[in-house]
Amino acid sequence: MKVARACLVALAAALGGSLAALSPGWAQTASSSAINNWAELRVALASCWKVPADTEGSQISFRFGLNKTGGMRGPPLVTSRQLKGDQDARKRFEDAALEALSRCFPMSITPAFGAILGESPIRLRFVNTPPTAAYQINNNITIFAPQ
């Protein structure tokens, strides 16, 4: 639902209007679409990633911080890479992961969650393998490619 709202907000902006112009009810709900917890942050991050073809088995990990208003504090640091395929596939995978971060941030977050984010470095992995049990506690986030 949050992704649908984000798409409508983007559509309204692209049309030069506001969300209220599309539907009076959506304007009120859009403000409540702010990210409020780690699970919602994970869903938002997953919605930003477009997995490139022919990159199966690749993964990349980042560490970065967010400020209390949902923006990145400086560039993300690549902490590990395991890129598969030819040189072009490896580059496309890394570029797609960086583009996902560019698409996602800044994001709308609640003040309460913003206070938590301001104190927590995020460790994020983009993985193009079938989903497995992953360490998913708070600021350690793994996003698997959709199957």
HELIX and SHEET records of a PDB file:
HELIX    1   1 LYS A    2  ALA A   14  1                                  13    
HELIX    2   2 LEU A   19  LEU A   22  1                                   4    
HELIX    3   3 PRO A   24  SER A   31  1                                   8    
HELIX    4   4 TRP A   38  CYS A   48  1                                  11    
HELIX    5   5 GLN A   87  CYS A  104  1                                  18    
HELIX    6   6 PRO A  111  LEU A  117  1                                   7    
SHEET    1   A 4 LEU A  77  GLN A  82  0                                        
SHEET    2   A 4 GLN A  59  PHE A  64 -1                                        
SHEET    3   A 4 ILE A 122  VAL A 127 -1                                        
SHEET    4   A 4 ASN A 140  PHE A 144  1                                        
END                                                                             
